[in-house]
Amino acid sequence: MSPAMAALLAFTPILLAGILLIGLRWPAKHAMPAVFVVTAAIAALAWDMSATRIIASSLQGLVITLGVLWIIFGAILLLNTLKHSGAISTIRSAFANISPDRRIQAIIIAWLFGCFIEGASGFGTPAAIAAPLLVALGFPAIAAVMLGMMVQSTPVSFGAVGTPIVIGVNTGLDTATLGAQLVEQGSSWAAFLQLITSQVAIIHALVGSIMPILMVLMLTRFFGKEKSWKAGIAAIPFALFAGLAFTLPYMATGVFLGPEFPSLAGGLIGLAIVTLAAKVGFLVPKQSWDFADSKDWPSEWLGSIEMKLDELSQAPMSALRAWVPYVLVAVILVISRVFPEVSALLKGVAVNFTDILGETGISAGIQPLYLPGGILVAVVLITFFLHGMRLNQLSKAVGESGKVLVGAGFVLLFTVPMVRIMINSGVNGADLPSMPIAMAQFVADSVGGIYPLLAPSVGALGAFLAGSNTVSNMMLSQFQYGVAQNLGLSGALIVAVQAIGAAAGNMVAIHNVVAASATVGLLGREGSTLRKTVWPTLYYVLATGAIALFAVYGLGISDPLVGH
């Protein structure tokens, strides 16, 4: 089989996903099972993978899926628990009293609070929380969704306590082969993953610091009385200050602590600094800015769900009590990752599957207490007592979270096994490289040394198709690494910009737009949001690509761990 044909067949599952999800507008629950079947067929017929290996890869994918679902469940359960305890209402009310300026409200709620929620929960929850909160404060529904989608960028690579890196990159790369190579050179897989994490954090900080500026510029340009950039320009000093208040602690945390904490730490520290600055008027524009009277808004700005803050409160609660669960998540995560004794204790509870279906070399396992899902569920149980909740309130939170899990779970039950078949296809009877490597070899031969400029766009495409940074990293990390190897580039850097591009792709991921739109009653108008969010997405992937290109050829960035 020619390299071009092998690459085309390897790319077919991704292409098919795009055609079904975007072209034919199939829901993911219908599209991904079809893509899984086609992937298995290509593996069997073109790659001559054994049925045993295909099934073992699928079972490996199911075990990984359970770990992902455990994290999703914990994240959504905590959010729903806080909703039923009244904590979310308290947090919303507190935000309303910080500043009357809509630009300041957008930066604090959408950017900083959204970044923190992304760090704690991920999986589209920032937009689902920020959008209805902004509408409750008097923002047009479509503006609220746009802002909620724009925060799905910088914090996403470390969202849900690092899931896109901890799960996405870890399971998207051939860690067994790469780990053995690293050990031979006196290094380790852990050191290589930390190198990727550091590069992700640094480049995100460089590109993401101006995201609040883009937010206020687009807010005033599209939704202001005058529809001009001028009001947005007046808020640039405060917006840049807010951007750096998040990205500087975010970058430091990524470099020194690892992938679980950057968005959590950046969000918490940034919220504290910027909220205080807004209250004392530091860098706040002298002239407050507001929308036109709501009766003059075009009908397409309005959603079908009307929210008022007084309808959202369930029980009086202090701001401190409301915030304690999120603080506990951050503290327990840090303790579990920084102290080896605690880490070993939590990792001691594990379910492992070695050599699935016999001598396949395919293994998988789950550490339910060490995974963020276990910590999130533990905090939920603490919150139940801390907030004086009734059993029926917790029961409702569990039920609501379970319903969300069913929808996400069904799609992942096919998506992750599909990815594992592609990654494990290197052992076959046709003497072909694995599917991601086949694509990588063809792209490397076709594009050449300019590839770092394009690598983030590949990641963004994966997130656009899958609706998930984590899944994009699962699907494409090995592909990106393979291209880097073939071109003699830094594999860690190219995987890092894959993760960054996949984060930016969340701004235009259809699944996320639909979820955010649903929270404010805007279903059916996703196209209008996408036409706006495509611009910050293009900025993000092109700026990241330019930095990667400069890093390779200007700074000579290489991979000391793997000899490049």
N, C-alpha and C positions, 0 to 999 in steps of 0.2 A: 504494500500500500504506500502511495506517495505521501510525503510529509504534508502537502496541501490537503489531500483527502482525509488524512488522519486528523488534522486540525479542524477541518470542516465538520467531521463526524463528532469530534470532541466538543465542538461549540454548539452542536445541534440542540442539546438540552436547554442551554441558556437562551438560544435563539427562539426555541419553541415556547419557553416561559414568557418571553417578550411578546410573541405573537398572540398567545392566548390571553395574557393579562392585559396588554395594552391595545393591541390591534382588535381582538375580538371581545375585549372587556369581560372575559370570564372572571368569576370570583376565584381567589386563590385556592379555596377548598375544592374547586373542580379542576383547576389548571395543574396544581402540583402533583396530584395522583397520576395524571396523564404524563407529566414530565418524568416522574419516577419510572413508570413502565417503559417509556422510550429509552431512558438512560440504561435500565437493566438490559433491554433488548440490544442496544449498541454494544454494551459490555460483553454480552454473550456471543453475538454474531460477528462483530467487527474485531473486538479485542480477544475473543476466544477465552474469556474468563470462565472459570469453572462455576457451575451452579452453586457449589458449596461456598466458594469465595464470595459470590454475589449475595447469597443469603447471609453469610457471616458479616459482611459489610453492612447489610441492612439492619441486622440485629445490633451491631455496634452503634449504628446511627440511632436506633431506638433507645439504647442506654444513654447516649449523649442527650437525646431529646428529653428524657426524664429529668436530667440535671438542669436543662434550660427551663423546663416547665416548673420545676421546683423554685427556681429563682423568680420567674414571672409570677407564680402564685404568691410568694412571700411579698413581693413588691406591691402587687395590687391589693393583697389582703391588708397590708399596713395602711394604704391609702383609704380603703373602704372603712377600716376600723376607725380612723381619725374622722372620717365623714360622719359616722354614726355616733361618735363620742362628742361631737360638736367642736373638735379641735380645728378642723378646716375652716369652719365659719369664723372662729376667733382669729385665725391667721388672715382671712380675707378682710375682716373688719379693720384689723390693725393696718393693713396696707392702705386702706382708703383714707386714713388720717395723716399720712406722711406728707403729701404735697397735692395741691389742686391741679398742678401742671400735668397735662396728659402725657407729655414727653417723658417727664420724670417717672410717672406711674408706669409707663410702658417699659422703661429701662429696669426699674426695680422689680416689677412683677414678671414680665415676660423674660427678660435677660437673666437677672440674678436669681430670683426665686425659681424660674424655669430651669436654670442650670443646676441648681441644687436638687430639684426634684428629679432631673435627669440622672444625676449622680446616685440618688437613692433608689429610684424606681426604673427609669428607662422605659423602653417599649412603648413610646408615644405618650406616656403619661404627662409630660410637661405641657404639651399643647392641650391635652384633655383637662388639665387643671387651670392653666393660665387663661385659656380662651373664655370659659364661662365666668371666671373672676373678672376679667377685663370688661365683659359685657355687663356684669353686675355693677361695675363702676361707671358705666355710661359710654363705653366704646361701641362703635358700630360692629356688628357681628363679623363682617368680612375682614375688618381691620384686626379684630382680635385673633381670628384664625391665621391671618398672614403673620402677625407677630409670634403667635404660638408655633408656627412652622419654622420661622427663622431661627428660633432658639435650638432647633433640631440640627445643630451644626457643631460648634466647638466642643460642647460637653459630651457629645454622643459617643465618642470613642472610648470614654471611661464611664459610660452610663451603666445603670443597674450594677453599681459597685464593680465596674471593670469588665462586665460580661463580654463585650465585643473583642477584648484582648484575651481575657482569661479563658473564655470558651471559644470565641470565634477564631482567633489566630492560633491558639493552642491546638484546636482540632482541625483547622484548615491547612496546617502544615504537616508534612511527614516528620513528626517529631522523633520517631524511632531512628530513622536513617540520619537525620540532621544531628540528633543528640549524640549518636555514636561518633560522627565526624568531629563534633566539638570536643568530646571527651579525649579523642586521639590527640587533639591539639592543646590539651590541658585546660580546656574551658568546660562549659556546661550549657545545657538547654536553658536553665534558669537565667544565666548571665546573658545569653543571646536574647531571650524574651525581654529582659530589662533594658537591653540596648534599644530594641524596637520601641518599648514603652517610652523611653527618654526622648527618642527622636519624634515620636508622635506628639508628646507634650510640648516640645520646643517649637515644632513647626506650627502646631495648632495655635500656640500663644502668639506667634508672629502674624499669622493670618487672621485669627479670631478676635484680636483686640479691637478691631474696628467694626465688628458686627453691630454693637449698639448704635454706632454712627449711622450705619445703613438702615437700622430700624427706625430711627427718628426721621431720617431723610425721606424714607418711603412713606412713613406715617403722615407727615405734613404734605408731601407731594400728592399723594393719592386721596387723602381723607381730610385735608384742611379746608378752611373756608376759601382761601385764595388758591389752593392747589399749587403751591410753589415750594421750592427748596429752601427759601429764605428762613422760615421759622425753624426748619430742621438744622440749618447751618448755625443758628444762634445757640443750639443745644450741644454742639460738637464738643466743647471742652468738658462738659459734664459726662457726655456719652463716652469719650475716650478715657476719662478717669474711671468710669464704671467698667469699661472693658478691661483696663489694666488691673483694677481691683479684683477681678476674677482670674485673669490669665496668669498673673505673676505668682500667686500662691498655687494655682493649678499646675503651672510648669514646675515649680520647685517640688511639689508633692510627687509629680510623675517621675521626676529624675531621682529623688531620694527615697521615696516610699513604695512606689510600684503602681500598678494599674487600677487598683481598687478605689483609690482615694482622691484623685485630682479634682473631679467635678464636685464631689462632696465638699472637700476642703475649700476649693475656690468659691463655690456657691455660698457656703456659710460665712467665710471671711469677707467676701465681697458684699454680701447682704449687710453685715454689721457695719462695715466701713461706709458704704454708699448711703445706707439709710440714715446714719448719723450726719453725713455730709449734707444730705437733702434737708434734714430738719434744721440745720444751722445755716442753710443757704449757700454752702460752699460750691462755687462754680455754677450754681443754678441761674438760668437766664433771668434778667431783671423783670422781663415782661412774661407773665404766665400765658400759656397757650391752651386753647380748648377747641373742640369741634364746633361746627355750626349747630344751631338748634336742631334737635333730633327730628322735628316735624319737617325740616327742609332736606333730610337725607333721601337719596334715591332708594327706591324699594329694594334694589338688589343688595344694598348694604345690610339689610335687616334679616335676622333669623326668625324662625317661628317660635323660639323659646325665649320668654322674657323672664329675667331674673332680677330680684331685688334683694339687697343684703339682709333686710329684716326678715325675709322669708327663709333665709339660709341658716339662721342661728337655731340651735336646738337646746343648748344649756349654757349658762354663764360659765366661762372658764378663763383663767388668766392666760396671758400670752406665753408666760414661762411654762405653764403646764402643757399648753398646746404644742410647744416646740420640743419638749423633753424627748418624745419618742424618736424624732429625727436626730437629735443630739446623741441619744443612746445608740442608734444604728451606727453613727460615725465612730463613737468611742469604742464600741465592742468590735467593730471591724478592725480598727487600728490595733487594739490589743491582740486580736486573733492572728493578725498578720505580722506584727512586730516581735512578739514574744514567742520564741521557739517552743517553750513548754506548752503554752496554750494551744499553739498551732498543732503540735504533735498529738495532744489530747483530742482535739476535734477531728483530726484526720484519722485517728484510731478507729472511729466508727465509719466503716466503708463496706461497700458491696462491690466486689471485683469479679470480672469475667475474663479469664485468661485463655488464649487460644480457642476462641469461639468456634464450635463445630469441629474441633480436632486440630490438626497441625496446620493451621492457617496463619499463625502469627498475628492474628487480629484480636485485640483485647480492648476492654473498656471497663469503666468503674465509676461509682458515685460516692462522694463523701458528703452525706446529707447535712451534717452539723457544720462542716467547714465551708461548704458552699454558702453564698450570701442568702439563699433562701432559708436556711436554718436559722441564721442570725435574725433575719427579718421576722420570722414566725415567733422567735423568742421575744423580740421586742413587742410584738402584738400581744402576747400573753402578759407581759409587764404592763402594757398600756391598759389592758382590760381592768386591772386593779388600780393602776395609777389614776385613771380617769373615772373610776367608779361606775363602770358600765354595767348594764344588765345583760344577762345571758342571751336574751333574744336579740339584742343589738349586735353582739358578736356573731350570733348565728346568721343574721342578715348579711353581715360583712363577708362571712365565709361563703354563703350561698351566691352572692353577687360575684365574688372573685372566682368561684368555681365555674360560673357561666362563661366568664371571659376566657378562662383557661381552656374550656372545651373547644371554643372557636380557634384559639391560637394553637392548641395542641393538635388538632386534626391536620392543620396545614404542615406543622413541623414534623409530624409522624411520617410524612412523605419527603419533605424538603431535606432534612438532615441525612436520612439513609441514602438519598440520591447523591448528595455531596460525598458521602463516604465511599460509595461505589466508584465515583470518579477518581477519588484520591487513591483508593486501593487497587486501581486497575493496572498498576505497573507490573503485577505478577499475572502473566497471561500466556496463552499458547501461540499468540501471533507475533511474539517478539517485538512488541510496540512499547514505547514509553507510556506512562500513565496519561490519562486524558488531559489533565492540566499541563503536564510537561509537553505533550504533543502540540497544544495550543501555543505554549511558550516558545517552543523552538521555531514555529512558523512565524510568530510575531517578531521574534528577535531577528530572524533573517530578513523580514520584510521592512521593518521600521528602523532598526539599527540604534545608534547611540542617542537619538533624540527621545527614546522611550520614557525617561524620567518625567518629561513634560506631560506625557499622555497617561501615565500610570494612575494618577488620582481620578481621572475620568472613567477609567475601567472600574475602579472601586465604586464610584458614584452610580454607574450603570447597574452594577450588582445590587446596590441598595434600592435604586429606583424600581428594579424588577421585583426584588424580594420583600421590600418594605422593611428591611432590617439591616443595620450595620453588621450585626453578629453573623447573619446568614451570608451576607456579601463576603465577609472575611473567611467564612467556612468554604464558600464556593471558589474564591479567587486567590487566596493567599499563596497556595502552592503554585498556581499559574504565574503570579507576579514574581515569586521567588525564582521560578524556573527561567523566566525571561532575564532576570538580573544575572543569574548564573551563566546563561548563554552569552550575554553581552559583556561579562566581566565587570558588572556593576555591584555595588553593595546590596546584598540580598536583604539585610535588615532595613536599609533606607527605603527600598522599593516596597517592602511589606508595610513599612510605616506609612508611606503615602497612600498605599491601598486602603489602610484603615482610616486615614484622614478623608480621602475621597468618598469612602463609604459613609462616613459621618455626614458629609455635606450632601450626599445623595438623599438623605432623609428629608431634606427640605422640599424635595419634589416627589417623594415616595407616595404613590397614590393611596396606599393603605393608611398612611399617617394623615393625609389630607382628609380622607373620608372620616376617620375617627375624630379628628378635631372638629370638622364641620358638623358632625352629628351632635356634639355636645352643645352647640348653640343653635341648632335647627337650620343649618345651611346646606343640607344634603341636596345634591343636584347642581351645585354651583362650584364644584371643585375646580373646574377649568379656569375660572376667574382667579382663584388663589394661585394655581400653578403658573399662570402667565406672569404673576408678580414674583413668586419665589424662585423662578428659573434664573433670574438675574443674580441674586446673591449666591446661588449655587454655582453659576458660571464663574463668578469672581473667585469663589473658594477653590475650585479645582484648578483654575488657571494659575492663581497665585501660588498654590501648593506645588504645582508642576514646575513653575519657574524657580521656586526655592530649591526643589529637588535637583533640577538641572544645574543650578549654580553650586549646590553642595557637591555634586559629582565632579564637575569640570572646573569650578572656580576654587573650591576649598579642598578638592581631592579627597572627599569623604570615602572611606573604604571600610571593609569588614575585617578588622584585626582578628576576629574570632574564627573566621573561616578562610583567612588567607587572601582576601581580595582587597 
